[in-house]
Amino acid sequence: MNAELTWQQAKAHTQAMELEIAALIPKNADYSIDQKKKGMLLSCNSTQHKWKGSTTITVVGGTNIEPIVKDIEAHYRAKGTKVSADRNVDEDYRIQIDLGGGENYIVAEGLAPNEIRIASGSECFILPEGIYPGGDF
């Protein structure tokens, strides 16, 4: 945990990482990116929080998403990053990229068959006194 990290810095870094992951999608998938402008705070423990957000990438219909997710997995594994893989309840292949300090990214097929969703969580930080952690951030 970075004791100096603000929620604004955590959000900015996490959103930048979402876009870094999205940039790994092949250009021939003819995609669009929808990054949520706001997220929420969740507790890491009794004194720390993390910013949670998401980005949805819509690819051209008929695109096979599993190989794209596996290519993203290979990219981060080649960098020595901790990555785990499994299948969700819909049997879609998904990966979790763990950058430490609570920071992680889950990449999988989205709600529609032509979507890739990146769910993100920032590094844990201490929220300043007097800031209520509920609502949008």
N, CA, C and O atoms as CSV, one atom per row, in Angstrom:
chain,resi,resn,atom,element,x,y,z
A,1,MET,N,N,0.836,-1.179,0.000
A,1,MET,CA,C,0.000,0.000,0.000
A,1,MET,C,C,0.882,1.244,0.000
A,1,MET,O,O,1.883,1.312,0.714
A,2,ASN,N,N,0.505,2.201,-0.791
A,2,ASN,CA,C,1.201,3.484,-0.870
A,2,ASN,C,C,0.464,4.460,0.045
A,2,ASN,O,O,-0.652,4.873,-0.270
A,3,ALA,N,N,1.065,4.830,1.165
A,3,ALA,CA,C,0.415,5.691,2.153
A,3,ALA,C,C,0.094,7.073,1.599
A,3,ALA,O,O,-0.776,7.760,2.136
A,4,GLU,N,N,0.771,7.493,0.544
A,4,GLU,CA,C,0.579,8.831,-0.023
A,4,GLU,C,C,-0.468,8.840,-1.150
A,4,GLU,O,O,-0.859,9.909,-1.618
A,5,LEU,N,N,-0.915,7.671,-1.580
A,5,LEU,CA,C,-1.826,7.552,-2.717
A,5,LEU,C,C,-3.214,8.099,-2.381
A,5,LEU,O,O,-3.810,7.720,-1.373
A,6,THR,N,N,-3.722,8.995,-3.236
A,6,THR,CA,C,-5.090,9.513,-3.066
A,6,THR,C,C,-6.047,8.676,-3.912
A,6,THR,O,O,-5.621,7.945,-4.806
A,7,TRP,N,N,-7.349,8.792,-3.622
A,7,TRP,CA,C,-8.307,8.041,-4.432
A,7,TRP,C,C,-8.292,8.541,-5.876
A,7,TRP,O,O,-8.520,7.763,-6.802
A,8,GLN,N,N,-8.027,9.829,-6.073
A,8,GLN,CA,C,-7.981,10.379,-7.429
A,8,GLN,C,C,-6.803,9.789,-8.223
A,8,GLN,O,O,-6.938,9.463,-9.402
A,9,GLN,N,N,-5.654,9.660,-7.557
A,9,GLN,CA,C,-4.488,9.060,-8.219
A,9,GLN,C,C,-4.728,7.583,-8.506
A,9,GLN,O,O,-4.374,7.086,-9.575
A,10,ALA,N,N,-5.331,6.886,-7.549
A,10,ALA,CA,C,-5.632,5.466,-7.729
A,10,ALA,C,C,-6.576,5.280,-8.918
A,10,ALA,O,O,-6.369,4.392,-9.745
A,11,LYS,N,N,-7.596,6.107,-9.000
A,11,LYS,CA,C,-8.557,6.029,-10.110
A,11,LYS,C,C,-7.860,6.301,-11.438
A,11,LYS,O,O,-8.037,5.543,-12.392
A,12,ALA,N,N,-7.080,7.360,-11.513
A,12,ALA,CA,C,-6.403,7.729,-12.768
A,12,ALA,C,C,-5.477,6.604,-13.238
A,12,ALA,O,O,-5.471,6.253,-14.418
A,13,HIS,N,N,-4.703,6.045,-12.319
A,13,HIS,CA,C,-3.790,4.955,-12.684
A,13,HIS,C,C,-4.565,3.728,-13.157
A,13,HIS,O,O,-4.206,3.110,-14.159
A,14,THR,N,N,-5.617,3.384,-12.442
A,14,THR,CA,C,-6.398,2.189,-12.774
A,14,THR,C,C,-7.080,2.348,-14.129
A,14,THR,O,O,-7.100,1.408,-14.924
A,15,GLN,N,N,-7.634,3.516,-14.398
A,15,GLN,CA,C,-8.259,3.744,-15.703
A,15,GLN,C,C,-7.218,3.710,-16.820
A,15,GLN,O,O,-7.508,3.218,-17.911
A,16,ALA,N,N,-6.027,4.215,-16.573
A,16,ALA,CA,C,-4.961,4.151,-17.579
A,16,ALA,C,C,-4.592,2.696,-17.866
A,16,ALA,O,O,-4.352,2.331,-19.017
A,17,MET,N,N,-4.547,1.868,-16.824
A,17,MET,CA,C,-4.255,0.445,-17.020
A,17,MET,C,C,-5.364,-0.259,-17.802
A,17,MET,O,O,-5.082,-1.127,-18.628
A,18,GLU,N,N,-6.615,0.105,-17.550
A,18,GLU,CA,C,-7.725,-0.464,-18.334
A,18,GLU,C,C,-7.496,-0.192,-19.822
A,18,GLU,O,O,-7.678,-1.080,-20.656
A,19,LEU,N,N,-7.098,1.034,-20.147
A,19,LEU,CA,C,-6.865,1.394,-21.552
A,19,LEU,C,C,-5.624,0.709,-22.108
A,19,LEU,O,O,-5.579,0.387,-23.296
A,20,GLU,N,N,-4.604,0.479,-21.262
A,20,GLU,CA,C,-3.420,-0.264,-21.699
A,20,GLU,C,C,-3.811,-1.695,-22.081
A,20,GLU,O,O,-3.339,-2.228,-23.085
A,21,ILE,N,N,-4.667,-2.301,-21.280
A,21,ILE,CA,C,-5.146,-3.652,-21.585
A,21,ILE,C,C,-5.978,-3.626,-22.862
A,21,ILE,O,O,-5.799,-4.480,-23.731
A,22,ALA,N,N,-6.880,-2.663,-22.988
A,22,ALA,CA,C,-7.731,-2.559,-24.180
A,22,ALA,C,C,-6.899,-2.374,-25.444
A,22,ALA,O,O,-7.289,-2.844,-26.513
A,23,ALA,N,N,-5.759,-1.696,-25.336
A,23,ALA,CA,C,-4.904,-1.456,-26.505
A,23,ALA,C,C,-4.286,-2.749,-27.040
A,23,ALA,O,O,-3.774,-2.773,-28.159
A,24,LEU,N,N,-4.329,-3.819,-26.252
A,24,LEU,CA,C,-3.789,-5.107,-26.700
A,24,LEU,C,C,-4.754,-5.872,-27.605
A,24,LEU,O,O,-4.387,-6.900,-28.174
A,25,ILE,N,N,-5.974,-5.381,-27.739
A,25,ILE,CA,C,-6.953,-6.035,-28.610
A,25,ILE,C,C,-6.582,-5.737,-30.061
A,25,ILE,O,O,-6.324,-4.585,-30.411
A,26,PRO,N,N,-6.554,-6.761,-30.901
A,26,PRO,CA,C,-6.151,-6.541,-32.299
A,26,PRO,C,C,-7.023,-5.499,-32.992
A,26,PRO,O,O,-8.244,-5.476,-32.835
A,27,LYS,N,N,-6.367,-4.646,-33.754
A,27,LYS,CA,C,-7.080,-3.570,-34.459
A,27,LYS,C,C,-8.101,-4.115,-35.460
A,27,LYS,O,O,-9.083,-3.439,-35.767
A,28,ASN,N,N,-7.879,-5.337,-35.974
A,28,ASN,CA,C,-8.828,-5.883,-36.958
A,28,ASN,C,C,-10.124,-6.356,-36.311
A,28,ASN,O,O,-11.036,-6.788,-37.014
A,29,ALA,N,N,-10.225,-6.282,-34.976
A,29,ALA,CA,C,-11.472,-6.631,-34.300
A,29,ALA,C,C,-12.473,-5.475,-34.410
A,29,ALA,O,O,-13.624,-5.609,-33.995
A,30,ASP,N,N,-12.026,-4.322,-34.979
A,30,ASP,CA,C,-12.893,-3.175,-35.235
A,30,ASP,C,C,-13.748,-2.848,-34.011
A,30,ASP,O,O,-14.965,-3.037,-34.020
A,31,TYR,N,N,-13.110,-2.368,-32.988
A,31,TYR,CA,C,-13.787,-2.220,-31.711
A,31,TYR,C,C,-14.018,-0.770,-31.307
A,31,TYR,O,O,-13.452,0.159,-31.883
A,32,SER,N,N,-14.875,-0.607,-30.289
A,32,SER,CA,C,-15.067,0.684,-29.633
A,32,SER,C,C,-14.890,0.462,-28.136
A,32,SER,O,O,-15.149,-0.625,-27.620
A,33,ILE,N,N,-14.446,1.508,-27.451
A,33,ILE,CA,C,-14.149,1.419,-26.025
A,33,ILE,C,C,-15.099,2.327,-25.255
A,33,ILE,O,O,-15.272,3.497,-25.598
A,34,ASP,N,N,-15.716,1.774,-24.204
A,34,ASP,CA,C,-16.586,2.540,-23.317
A,34,ASP,C,C,-16.048,2.403,-21.899
A,34,ASP,O,O,-16.302,1.412,-21.214
A,35,GLN,N,N,-15.298,3.421,-21.471
A,35,GLN,CA,C,-14.740,3.405,-20.120
A,35,GLN,C,C,-15.671,4.202,-19.219
A,35,GLN,O,O,-15.969,5.364,-19.496
A,36,LYS,N,N,-16.130,3.572,-18.134
A,36,LYS,CA,C,-17.004,4.284,-17.204
A,36,LYS,C,C,-16.237,5.430,-16.572
A,36,LYS,O,O,-15.094,5.271,-16.142
A,37,LYS,N,N,-16.874,6.577,-16.523
A,37,LYS,CA,C,-16.232,7.766,-15.966
A,37,LYS,C,C,-16.173,7.715,-14.439
A,37,LYS,O,O,-15.283,8.301,-13.821
A,38,LYS,N,N,-17.132,7.007,-13.839
A,38,LYS,CA,C,-17.186,6.912,-12.383
A,38,LYS,C,C,-17.147,5.460,-11.950
A,38,LYS,O,O,-17.547,4.559,-12.687
A,39,GLY,N,N,-16.662,5.258,-10.749
A,39,GLY,CA,C,-16.641,3.942,-10.141
A,39,GLY,C,C,-17.101,4.064,-8.709
A,39,GLY,O,O,-17.841,4.983,-8.359
A,40,MET,N,N,-16.656,3.124,-7.872
A,40,MET,CA,C,-17.025,3.169,-6.466
A,40,MET,C,C,-15.839,2.730,-5.628
A,40,MET,O,O,-14.859,2.185,-6.136
A,41,LEU,N,N,-15.953,2.977,-4.349
A,41,LEU,CA,C,-14.916,2.549,-3.420
A,41,LEU,C,C,-15.390,1.307,-2.678
A,41,LEU,O,O,-16.540,1.228,-2.247
A,42,LEU,N,N,-14.492,0.343,-2.535
A,42,LEU,CA,C,-14.748,-0.849,-1.737
A,42,LEU,C,C,-13.653,-0.956,-0.686
A,42,LEU,O,O,-12.536,-0.478,-0.887
A,43,SER,N,N,-13.979,-1.582,0.424
A,43,SER,CA,C,-13.005,-1.754,1.501
A,43,SER,C,C,-11.989,-2.823,1.154
A,43,SER,O,O,-12.343,-3.883,0.637
A,44,CYS,N,N,-10.729,-2.547,1.436
A,44,CYS,CA,C,-9.669,-3.563,1.401
A,44,CYS,C,C,-9.586,-4.222,2.772
A,44,CYS,O,O,-9.395,-5.433,2.890
A,45,ASN,N,N,-9.733,-3.394,3.809
A,45,ASN,CA,C,-9.746,-3.848,5.206
A,45,ASN,C,C,-10.370,-2.725,6.024
A,45,ASN,O,O,-11.026,-1.848,5.461
A,46,SER,N,N,-10.184,-2.735,7.317
A,46,SER,CA,C,-10.860,-1.752,8.184
A,46,SER,C,C,-10.364,-0.318,8.004
A,46,SER,O,O,-11.051,0.620,8.409
A,47,THR,N,N,-9.189,-0.129,7.406
A,47,THR,CA,C,-8.649,1.227,7.259
A,47,THR,C,C,-8.365,1.632,5.814
A,47,THR,O,O,-8.060,2.796,5.555
A,48,GLN,N,N,-8.460,0.696,4.870
A,48,GLN,CA,C,-8.081,0.989,3.485
A,48,GLN,C,C,-9.229,0.704,2.521
A,48,GLN,O,O,-10.102,-0.126,2.775
A,49,HIS,N,N,-9.186,1.430,1.401
A,49,HIS,CA,C,-10.180,1.262,0.336
A,49,HIS,C,C,-9.467,1.083,-0.994
A,49,HIS,O,O,-8.261,1.302,-1.105
A,50,LYS,N,N,-10.239,0.678,-2.009
A,50,LYS,CA,C,-9.747,0.620,-3.382
A,50,LYS,C,C,-10.822,1.181,-4.293
A,50,LYS,O,O,-12.014,1.070,-4.004
A,51,TRP,N,N,-10.396,1.783,-5.393
A,51,TRP,CA,C,-11.319,2.282,-6.399
A,51,TRP,C,C,-11.626,1.144,-7.365
A,51,TRP,O,O,-10.713,0.461,-7.830
A,52,LYS,N,N,-12.917,0.933,-7.671
A,52,LYS,CA,C,-13.352,-0.123,-8.590
A,52,LYS,C,C,-14.040,0.520,-9.789
A,52,LYS,O,O,-14.890,1.398,-9.637
A,53,GLY,N,N,-13.661,0.070,-10.985
A,53,GLY,CA,C,-14.263,0.592,-12.206
A,53,GLY,C,C,-14.304,-0.479,-13.278
A,53,GLY,O,O,-14.020,-1.649,-13.021
A,54,SER,N,N,-14.664,-0.061,-14.490
A,54,SER,CA,C,-14.697,-1.025,-15.594
A,54,SER,C,C,-14.670,-0.318,-16.938
A,54,SER,O,O,-15.020,0.854,-17.075
A,55,THR,N,N,-14.240,-1.087,-17.910
A,55,THR,CA,C,-14.239,-0.659,-19.307
A,55,THR,C,C,-14.817,-1.802,-20.124
A,55,THR,O,O,-14.485,-2.967,-19.901
A,56,THR,N,N,-15.685,-1.463,-21.072
A,56,THR,CA,C,-16.256,-2.467,-21.971
A,56,THR,C,C,-15.790,-2.166,-23.387
A,56,THR,O,O,-15.901,-1.036,-23.863
A,57,ILE,N,N,-15.271,-3.185,-24.051
A,57,ILE,CA,C,-14.823,-3.061,-25.430
A,57,ILE,C,C,-15.798,-3.852,-26.289
A,57,ILE,O,O,-15.980,-5.051,-26.081
A,58,THR,N,N,-16.418,-3.192,-27.242
A,58,THR,CA,C,-17.337,-3.860,-28.161
A,58,THR,C,C,-16.580,-4.160,-29.445
A,58,THR,O,O,-16.040,-3.258,-30.085
A,59,VAL,N,N,-16.546,-5.441,-29.815
A,59,VAL,CA,C,-15.849,-5.868,-31.028
A,59,VAL,C,C,-16.877,-6.234,-32.079
A,59,VAL,O,O,-18.061,-6.381,-31.778
A,60,VAL,N,N,-16.422,-6.380,-33.307
A,60,VAL,CA,C,-17.307,-6.722,-34.407
A,60,VAL,C,C,-17.951,-8.090,-34.116
A,60,VAL,O,O,-17.295,-8.999,-33.605
A,61,GLY,N,N,-19.237,-8.218,-34.447
A,61,GLY,CA,C,-19.955,-9.469,-34.225
A,61,GLY,C,C,-19.232,-10.650,-34.853
A,61,GLY,O,O,-18.664,-10.537,-35.940
A,62,GLY,N,N,-19.256,-11.781,-34.161
A,62,GLY,CA,C,-18.607,-12.984,-34.666
A,62,GLY,C,C,-17.153,-13.116,-34.259
A,62,GLY,O,O,-16.523,-14.135,-34.541
A,63,THR,N,N,-16.599,-12.085,-33.590
A,63,THR,CA,C,-15.216,-12.164,-33.130
A,63,THR,C,C,-15.117,-13.203,-32.021
A,63,THR,O,O,-15.924,-13.196,-31.091
A,64,ASN,N,N,-14.147,-14.086,-32.111
A,64,ASN,CA,C,-13.915,-15.079,-31.076
A,64,ASN,C,C,-13.110,-14.406,-29.964
A,64,ASN,O,O,-11.951,-14.042,-30.163
A,65,ILE,N,N,-13.723,-14.244,-28.806
A,65,ILE,CA,C,-13.118,-13.468,-27.726
A,65,ILE,C,C,-12.063,-14.260,-26.957
A,65,ILE,O,O,-11.085,-13.675,-26.491
A,66,GLU,N,N,-12.233,-15.552,-26.814
A,66,GLU,CA,C,-11.293,-16.338,-26.007
A,66,GLU,C,C,-9.840,-16.189,-26.454
A,66,GLU,O,O,-8.973,-15.998,-25.601
A,67,PRO,N,N,-9.533,-16.268,-27.749
A,67,PRO,CA,C,-8.126,-16.087,-28.148
A,67,PRO,C,C,-7.585,-14.695,-27.823
A,67,PRO,O,O,-6.395,-14.543,-27.547
A,68,ILE,N,N,-8.440,-13.689,-27.853
A,68,ILE,CA,C,-8.011,-12.330,-27.505
A,68,ILE,C,C,-7.634,-12.276,-26.026
A,68,ILE,O,O,-6.596,-11.724,-25.662
A,69,VAL,N,N,-8.486,-12.856,-25.177
A,69,VAL,CA,C,-8.208,-12.876,-23.743
A,69,VAL,C,C,-6.928,-13.672,-23.471
A,69,VAL,O,O,-6.119,-13.280,-22.629
A,70,LYS,N,N,-6.745,-14.785,-24.182
A,70,LYS,CA,C,-5.528,-15.592,-23.996
A,70,LYS,C,C,-4.278,-14.837,-24.459
A,70,LYS,O,O,-3.210,-15.003,-23.869
A,71,ASP,N,N,-4.394,-14.018,-25.496
A,71,ASP,CA,C,-3.255,-13.207,-25.934
A,71,ASP,C,C,-2.893,-12.150,-24.887
A,71,ASP,O,O,-1.716,-11.881,-24.646
A,72,ILE,N,N,-3.919,-11.554,-24.267
A,72,ILE,CA,C,-3.671,-10.583,-23.196
A,72,ILE,C,C,-2.991,-11.292,-22.025
A,72,ILE,O,O,-2.056,-10.761,-21.425
A,73,GLU,N,N,-3.466,-12.486,-21.710
A,73,GLU,CA,C,-2.847,-13.293,-20.652
A,73,GLU,C,C,-1.371,-13.545,-20.956
A,73,GLU,O,O,-0.514,-13.357,-20.092
A,74,ALA,N,N,-1.080,-13.970,-22.180
A,74,ALA,CA,C,0.306,-14.266,-22.572
A,74,ALA,C,C,1.180,-13.024,-22.474
A,74,ALA,O,O,2.331,-13.112,-22.048
A,75,HIS,N,N,0.651,-11.871,-22.862
A,75,HIS,CA,C,1.390,-10.611,-22.793
A,75,HIS,C,C,1.850,-10.325,-21.363
A,75,HIS,O,O,3.017,-10.013,-21.128
A,76,TYR,N,N,0.925,-10.436,-20.415
A,76,TYR,CA,C,1.269,-10.117,-19.028
A,76,TYR,C,C,2.116,-11.204,-18.388
A,76,TYR,O,O,2.976,-10.895,-17.562
A,77,ARG,N,N,1.902,-12.463,-18.740
A,77,ARG,CA,C,2.761,-13.535,-18.217
A,77,ARG,C,C,4.199,-13.343,-18.706
A,77,ARG,O,O,5.147,-13.574,-17.955
A,78,ALA,N,N,4.361,-12.920,-19.971
A,78,ALA,CA,C,5.698,-12.707,-20.531
A,78,ALA,C,C,6.437,-11.586,-19.797
A,78,ALA,O,O,7.667,-11.566,-19.765
A,79,LYS,N,N,5.687,-10.658,-19.211
A,79,LYS,CA,C,6.292,-9.570,-18.442
A,79,LYS,C,C,6.584,-9.992,-17.004
A,79,LYS,O,O,7.131,-9.209,-16.228
A,80,GLY,N,N,6.219,-11.234,-16.643
A,80,GLY,CA,C,6.440,-11.718,-15.283
A,80,GLY,C,C,5.348,-11.325,-14.305
A,80,GLY,O,O,5.523,-11.440,-13.092
A,81,THR,N,N,4.223,-10.862,-14.828
A,81,THR,CA,C,3.104,-10.446,-13.992
A,81,THR,C,C,2.320,-11.678,-13.545
A,81,THR,O,O,2.174,-12.642,-14.297
A,82,LYS,N,N,1.823,-11.632,-12.324
A,82,LYS,CA,C,1.005,-12.729,-11.808
A,82,LYS,C,C,-0.356,-12.699,-12.505
A,82,LYS,O,O,-1.085,-11.710,-12.423
A,83,VAL,N,N,-0.688,-13.801,-13.194
A,83,VAL,CA,C,-1.958,-13.907,-13.912
A,83,VAL,C,C,-2.567,-15.264,-13.598
A,83,VAL,O,O,-1.891,-16.290,-13.666
A,84,SER,N,N,-3.846,-15.262,-13.254
A,84,SER,CA,C,-4.558,-16.526,-13.068
A,84,SER,C,C,-5.669,-16.598,-14.102
A,84,SER,O,O,-6.153,-15.571,-14.579
A,85,ALA,N,N,-6.074,-17.820,-14.448
A,85,ALA,CA,C,-7.102,-18.021,-15.469
A,85,ALA,C,C,-8.076,-19.088,-15.007
A,85,ALA,O,O,-7.702,-20.043,-14.326
A,86,ASP,N,N,-9.331,-18.909,-15.391
A,86,ASP,CA,C,-10.360,-19.906,-15.137
A,86,ASP,C,C,-11.529,-19.634,-16.076
A,86,ASP,O,O,-11.403,-18.865,-17.029
A,87,ARG,N,N,-12.640,-20.254,-15.809
A,87,ARG,CA,C,-13.859,-20.007,-16.576
A,87,ARG,C,C,-14.931,-19.528,-15.610
A,87,ARG,O,O,-15.047,-20.026,-14.490
A,88,ASN,N,N,-15.713,-18.550,-16.064
A,88,ASN,CA,C,-16.777,-18.031,-15.202
A,88,ASN,C,C,-17.997,-18.966,-15.253
A,88,ASN,O,O,-17.939,-20.032,-15.867
A,89,VAL,N,N,-19.085,-18.567,-14.615
A,89,VAL,CA,C,-20.278,-19.425,-14.554
A,89,VAL,C,C,-20.872,-19.701,-15.930
A,89,VAL,O,O,-21.561,-20.703,-16.118
A,90,ASP,N,N,-20.608,-18.819,-16.892
A,90,ASP,CA,C,-21.083,-19.022,-18.271
A,90,ASP,C,C,-20.076,-19.802,-19.109
A,90,ASP,O,O,-20.254,-19.954,-20.318
A,91,GLU,N,N,-19.009,-20.300,-18.460
A,91,GLU,CA,C,-17.931,-21.048,-19.125
A,91,GLU,C,C,-17.087,-20.193,-20.063
A,91,GLU,O,O,-16.392,-20.722,-20.930
A,92,ASP,N,N,-17.144,-18.865,-19.893
A,92,ASP,CA,C,-16.291,-17.964,-20.666
A,92,ASP,C,C,-14.910,-17.929,-20.010
A,92,ASP,O,O,-14.796,-17.902,-18.785
A,93,TYR,N,N,-13.870,-17.930,-20.833
A,93,TYR,CA,C,-12.496,-17.859,-20.339
A,93,TYR,C,C,-12.259,-16.472,-19.759
A,93,TYR,O,O,-12.625,-15.470,-20.373
A,94,ARG,N,N,-11.655,-16.411,-18.591
A,94,ARG,CA,C,-11.343,-15.112,-17.986
A,94,ARG,C,C,-9.993,-15.185,-17.302
A,94,ARG,O,O,-9.538,-16.244,-16.872
A,95,ILE,N,N,-9.374,-14.028,-17.219
A,95,ILE,CA,C,-8.087,-13.933,-16.538
A,95,ILE,C,C,-8.164,-12.852,-15.470
A,95,ILE,O,O,-8.973,-11.928,-15.552
A,96,GLN,N,N,-7.306,-12.988,-14.473
A,96,GLN,CA,C,-7.133,-11.948,-13.473
A,96,GLN,C,C,-5.660,-11.585,-13.441
A,96,GLN,O,O,-4.795,-12.427,-13.198
A,97,ILE,N,N,-5.398,-10.314,-13.692
A,97,ILE,CA,C,-4.039,-9.777,-13.670
A,97,ILE,C,C,-3.854,-9.127,-12.303
A,97,ILE,O,O,-4.572,-8.190,-11.954
A,98,ASP,N,N,-2.892,-9.626,-11.531
A,98,ASP,CA,C,-2.670,-9.158,-10.164
A,98,ASP,C,C,-1.357,-8.386,-10.109
A,98,ASP,O,O,-0.281,-8.968,-10.246
A,99,LEU,N,N,-1.451,-7.070,-9.907
A,99,LEU,CA,C,-0.259,-6.231,-9.873
A,99,LEU,C,C,0.230,-5.952,-8.454
A,99,LEU,O,O,1.181,-5.193,-8.268
A,100,GLY,N,N,-0.406,-6.552,-7.458
A,100,GLY,CA,C,0.033,-6.388,-6.076
A,100,GLY,C,C,-0.605,-5.187,-5.407
A,100,GLY,O,O,-1.123,-4.293,-6.076
A,101,GLY,N,N,-0.567,-5.171,-4.081
A,101,GLY,CA,C,-1.132,-4.058,-3.320
A,101,GLY,C,C,-2.633,-3.960,-3.426
A,101,GLY,O,O,-3.212,-2.925,-3.095
A,102,GLY,N,N,-3.282,-5.032,-3.886
A,102,GLY,CA,C,-4.729,-5.036,-4.084
A,102,GLY,C,C,-5.146,-4.699,-5.507
A,102,GLY,O,O,-6.307,-4.889,-5.871
A,103,GLU,N,N,-4.209,-4.198,-6.321
A,103,GLU,CA,C,-4.529,-3.790,-7.695
A,103,GLU,C,C,-4.693,-5.013,-8.593
A,103,GLU,O,O,-3.791,-5.844,-8.701
A,104,ASN,N,N,-5.862,-5.113,-9.239
A,104,ASN,CA,C,-6.098,-6.243,-10.140
A,104,ASN,C,C,-7.085,-5.882,-11.248
A,104,ASN,O,O,-7.833,-4.909,-11.159
A,105,TYR,N,N,-7.055,-6.706,-12.294
A,105,TYR,CA,C,-7.892,-6.498,-13.479
A,105,TYR,C,C,-8.420,-7.855,-13.922
A,105,TYR,O,O,-7.651,-8.803,-14.084
A,106,ILE,N,N,-9.728,-7.948,-14.115
A,106,ILE,CA,C,-10.344,-9.174,-14.610
A,106,ILE,C,C,-10.790,-8.903,-16.036
A,106,ILE,O,O,-11.519,-7.946,-16.300
A,107,VAL,N,N,-10.344,-9.757,-16.955
A,107,VAL,CA,C,-10.645,-9.597,-18.377
A,107,VAL,C,C,-11.402,-10.836,-18.837
A,107,VAL,O,O,-10.928,-11.959,-18.665
A,108,ALA,N,N,-12.587,-10.629,-19.426
A,108,ALA,CA,C,-13.418,-11.748,-19.883
A,108,ALA,C,C,-14.455,-11.243,-20.868
A,108,ALA,O,O,-14.594,-10.041,-21.092
A,109,GLU,N,N,-15.180,-12.191,-21.453
A,109,GLU,CA,C,-16.303,-11.827,-22.311
A,109,GLU,C,C,-17.302,-11.040,-21.476
A,109,GLU,O,O,-17.543,-11.367,-20.314
A,110,GLY,N,N,-17.883,-10.000,-22.072
A,110,GLY,CA,C,-18.838,-9.150,-21.362
A,110,GLY,C,C,-20.234,-9.730,-21.361
A,110,GLY,O,O,-20.424,-10.926,-21.581
A,111,LEU,N,N,-21.207,-8.877,-21.113
A,111,LEU,CA,C,-22.600,-9.328,-21.048
A,111,LEU,C,C,-23.135,-9.757,-22.405
A,111,LEU,O,O,-23.982,-10.646,-22.487
A,112,ALA,N,N,-22.652,-9.137,-23.458
A,112,ALA,CA,C,-23.047,-9.525,-24.814
A,112,ALA,C,C,-21.914,-10.322,-25.446
A,112,ALA,O,O,-20.755,-10.147,-25.071
A,113,PRO,N,N,-22.234,-11.203,-26.409
A,113,PRO,CA,C,-21.187,-12.046,-26.998
A,113,PRO,C,C,-20.117,-11.281,-27.769
A,113,PRO,O,O,-19.065,-11.844,-28.068
A,114,ASN,N,N,-20.354,-10.022,-28.097
A,114,ASN,CA,C,-19.349,-9.245,-28.829
A,114,ASN,C,C,-18.697,-8.187,-27.932
A,114,ASN,O,O,-18.248,-7.146,-28.411
A,115,GLU,N,N,-18.652,-8.469,-26.623
A,115,GLU,CA,C,-18.042,-7.541,-25.679
A,115,GLU,C,C,-16.923,-8.212,-24.893
A,115,GLU,O,O,-16.983,-9.400,-24.577
A,116,ILE,N,N,-15.907,-7.421,-24.588
A,116,ILE,CA,C,-14.856,-7.810,-23.659
A,116,ILE,C,C,-14.944,-6.812,-22.516
A,116,ILE,O,O,-14.959,-5.601,-22.736
A,117,ARG,N,N,-15.002,-7.328,-21.298
A,117,ARG,CA,C,-15.123,-6.446,-20.133
A,117,ARG,C,C,-13.849,-6.528,-19.303
A,117,ARG,O,O,-13.318,-7.606,-19.035
A,118,ILE,N,N,-13.380,-5.355,-18.910
A,118,ILE,CA,C,-12.240,-5.246,-18.005
A,118,ILE,C,C,-12.780,-4.655,-16.709
A,118,ILE,O,O,-13.149,-3.481,-16.660
A,119,ALA,N,N,-12.823,-5.464,-15.670
A,119,ALA,CA,C,-13.220,-4.992,-14.342
A,119,ALA,C,C,-11.933,-4.716,-13.576
A,119,ALA,O,O,-11.015,-5.537,-13.576
A,120,SER,N,N,-11.869,-3.562,-12.927
A,120,SER,CA,C,-10.607,-3.165,-12.316
A,120,SER,C,C,-10.764,-2.833,-10.847
A,120,SER,O,O,-11.845,-2.485,-10.372
A,121,GLY,N,N,-9.651,-2.952,-10.147
A,121,GLY,CA,C,-9.558,-2.541,-8.754
A,121,GLY,C,C,-8.188,-1.936,-8.520
A,121,GLY,O,O,-7.171,-2.535,-8.869
A,122,SER,N,N,-8.160,-0.765,-7.936
A,122,SER,CA,C,-6.897,-0.060,-7.721
A,122,SER,C,C,-6.111,-0.659,-6.559
A,122,SER,O,O,-6.581,-1.540,-5.840
A,123,GLU,N,N,-4.917,-0.150,-6.411
A,123,GLU,CA,C,-4.123,-0.422,-5.217
A,123,GLU,C,C,-4.902,0.136,-4.018
A,123,GLU,O,O,-5.650,1.103,-4.160
A,124,CYS,N,N,-4.728,-0.462,-2.861
A,124,CYS,CA,C,-5.408,0.003,-1.650
A,124,CYS,C,C,-4.787,1.317,-1.172
A,124,CYS,O,O,-3.589,1.551,-1.330
A,125,PHE,N,N,-5.630,2.163,-0.587
A,125,PHE,CA,C,-5.190,3.466,-0.093
A,125,PHE,C,C,-6.016,3.825,1.137
A,125,PHE,O,O,-7.038,3.199,1.417
A,126,ILE,N,N,-5.562,4.833,1.862
A,126,ILE,CA,C,-6.290,5.321,3.034
A,126,ILE,C,C,-7.117,6.528,2.619
A,126,ILE,O,O,-6.590,7.505,2.088
A,127,LEU,N,N,-8.401,6.448,2.863
A,127,LEU,CA,C,-9.312,7.543,2.541
A,127,LEU,C,C,-9.196,8.609,3.628
A,127,LEU,O,O,-9.223,8.275,4.812
A,128,PRO,N,N,-9.068,9.879,3.257
A,128,PRO,CA,C,-8.925,10.934,4.273
A,128,PRO,C,C,-10.139,10.996,5.205
A,128,PRO,O,O,-11.255,10.645,4.823
A,129,GLU,N,N,-9.895,11.442,6.413
A,129,GLU,CA,C,-10.967,11.631,7.399
A,129,GLU,C,C,-12.064,12.501,6.798
A,129,GLU,O,O,-11.791,13.464,6.082
A,130,GLY,N,N,-13.292,12.149,7.097
A,130,GLY,CA,C,-14.428,12.969,6.687
A,130,GLY,C,C,-14.965,12.677,5.308
A,130,GLY,O,O,-15.979,13.257,4.921
A,131,ILE,N,N,-14.327,11.796,4.542
A,131,ILE,CA,C,-14.836,11.443,3.213
A,131,ILE,C,C,-15.619,10.143,3.326
A,131,ILE,O,O,-15.075,9.096,3.680
A,132,TYR,N,N,-16.904,10.233,3.019
A,132,TYR,CA,C,-17.769,9.062,3.076
A,132,TYR,C,C,-17.494,8.187,1.850
A,132,TYR,O,O,-17.531,8.682,0.723
A,133,PRO,N,N,-17.218,6.895,2.051
A,133,PRO,CA,C,-16.831,6.032,0.926
A,133,PRO,C,C,-17.982,5.568,0.030
A,133,PRO,O,O,-17.745,4.880,-0.963
A,134,GLY,N,N,-19.220,5.931,0.365
A,134,GLY,CA,C,-20.351,5.528,-0.474
A,134,GLY,C,C,-20.524,6.458,-1.650
A,134,GLY,O,O,-19.982,7.563,-1.654
A,135,GLY,N,N,-21.271,6.028,-2.646
A,135,GLY,CA,C,-21.542,6.855,-3.798
A,135,GLY,C,C,-20.546,6.652,-4.919
A,135,GLY,O,O,-19.745,5.717,-4.900
A,136,ASP,N,N,-20.607,7.540,-5.895
A,136,ASP,CA,C,-19.744,7.448,-7.072
A,136,ASP,C,C,-18.449,8.222,-6.867
A,136,ASP,O,O,-18.434,9.283,-6.242
A,137,PHE,N,N,-17.376,7.678,-7.398
A,137,PHE,CA,C,-16.061,8.331,-7.329
A,137,PHE,C,C,-15.415,8.346,-8.691
A,137,PHE,O,O,-14.303,8.852,-8.842
